[in-house]
Amino acid sequence: MLDQDFIQQMKEKLLAEKLEIESKLTELAAPEKSMDNPDLDDLANDATEDIIEESTRAAFRDVLDKINAALQRIADGRYGLCIQDGLEISRDKLASEPWAEYCGGNH
């Protein structure tokens, strides 16, 4: 069973990570400066950057969803329990990935 001090530490880590990710998402959402008379290379590079940025935004949103779910589990008193089988997730795993959802069994 996880003690309340550890859970509070993980909550603080989750909230700090949430703020950082939200900040990064805001930066990625900022409008781009338009190019004057772009050539084909500029357009190709811009398209490539758009694809990379969308992939990055998707990854950040995925982690943000997991952080929000972990914060909800803290509020519900279910933090540190595997969402599939209810077994306890190790402190080491939670310390390295505070939004961990699975205990590491066969899932």
C-alpha positions as CSV (number, residue, x, y, z in Angstrom):
1,M,0.0,0.0,0.0
2,L,1.3,3.4,-0.9
3,D,1.7,6.0,1.9
4,Q,0.1,9.4,1.7
5,D,3.5,11.2,1.5
6,F,4.5,9.2,-1.6
7,I,1.1,9.8,-3.2
8,Q,1.4,13.6,-2.5
9,Q,4.9,13.6,-4.0
10,M,3.5,11.9,-7.1
11,K,0.6,14.3,-7.3
12,E,3.0,17.2,-7.2
13,K,5.1,15.6,-10.0
14,L,2.0,15.0,-12.1
15,L,0.8,18.6,-11.7
16,A,4.3,20.0,-12.6
17,E,4.4,17.7,-15.6
18,K,0.9,18.7,-16.6
19,L,1.8,22.4,-16.5
20,E,4.9,21.8,-18.6
21,I,3.0,19.8,-21.2
22,E,0.2,22.4,-21.4
23,S,2.8,25.1,-21.9
24,K,4.4,23.1,-24.8
25,L,1.1,22.5,-26.4
26,T,0.3,26.2,-26.2
27,E,3.7,26.9,-27.9
28,L,2.9,24.4,-30.6
29,A,-0.5,26.0,-31.2
30,A,1.0,29.5,-31.8
31,P,0.4,30.7,-35.4
32,E,3.4,30.4,-37.7
33,K,4.9,33.4,-39.4
34,S,3.9,33.3,-43.1
35,M,6.6,33.1,-45.7
36,D,7.0,35.7,-48.4
37,N,7.3,34.1,-51.8
38,P,8.1,30.5,-50.6
39,D,9.8,28.2,-53.1
40,L,9.0,24.5,-53.3
41,D,11.8,23.5,-50.9
42,D,10.3,26.0,-48.3
43,L,6.8,24.5,-48.8
44,A,8.2,20.9,-48.5
45,N,10.1,21.8,-45.3
46,D,7.0,23.5,-43.9
47,A,4.8,20.5,-44.7
48,T,7.4,18.2,-43.0
49,E,7.5,20.4,-39.9
50,D,3.7,20.4,-39.8
51,I,3.7,16.6,-39.7
52,I,6.3,16.5,-37.0
53,E,4.5,19.1,-34.9
54,E,1.2,17.2,-35.2
55,S,2.9,14.0,-34.1
56,T,4.4,15.8,-31.2
57,R,1.1,17.4,-30.2
58,A,-0.6,14.0,-30.3
59,A,2.1,12.5,-28.1
60,F,1.8,15.4,-25.6
61,R,-2.0,15.0,-25.6
62,D,-1.7,11.3,-24.9
63,V,0.6,11.9,-21.9
64,L,-1.7,14.7,-20.7
65,D,-4.7,12.4,-20.8
66,K,-2.7,9.8,-18.8
67,I,-1.7,12.5,-16.2
68,N,-5.3,13.6,-15.9
69,A,-6.4,10.0,-15.4
70,A,-3.7,9.5,-12.7
71,L,-4.8,12.7,-10.9
72,Q,-8.4,11.3,-11.0
73,R,-7.2,8.0,-9.6
74,I,-5.6,10.0,-6.7
75,A,-8.8,11.8,-6.1
76,D,-10.7,8.5,-6.2
77,G,-8.3,6.7,-3.9
78,R,-7.2,4.2,-6.6
79,Y,-3.8,5.7,-7.4
80,G,-1.0,3.1,-7.7
81,L,-3.4,0.2,-8.7
82,C,-3.3,-1.4,-12.1
83,I,-6.3,-0.3,-14.1
84,Q,-6.7,-3.8,-15.6
85,D,-6.3,-6.2,-12.6
86,G,-6.2,-4.0,-9.6
87,L,-2.7,-5.2,-8.5
88,E,-0.4,-2.6,-7.0
89,I,2.1,-0.8,-9.3
90,S,5.6,-0.7,-7.9
91,R,6.8,2.5,-6.3
92,D,9.9,2.5,-8.6
93,K,7.6,2.4,-11.7
94,L,5.4,5.2,-10.3
95,A,8.5,7.3,-9.4
96,S,9.8,7.1,-13.0
97,E,6.3,7.3,-14.6
98,P,3.8,8.8,-12.2
99,W,1.0,8.3,-14.6
100,A,1.6,4.5,-15.0
101,E,-1.6,2.6,-15.4
102,Y,-0.4,-1.0,-15.4
103,C,1.5,-3.1,-12.9
104,G,3.7,-4.7,-15.5
105,G,2.0,-8.1,-15.5
106,N,0.9,-9.6,-18.8
107,H,-0.5,-6.4,-20.2
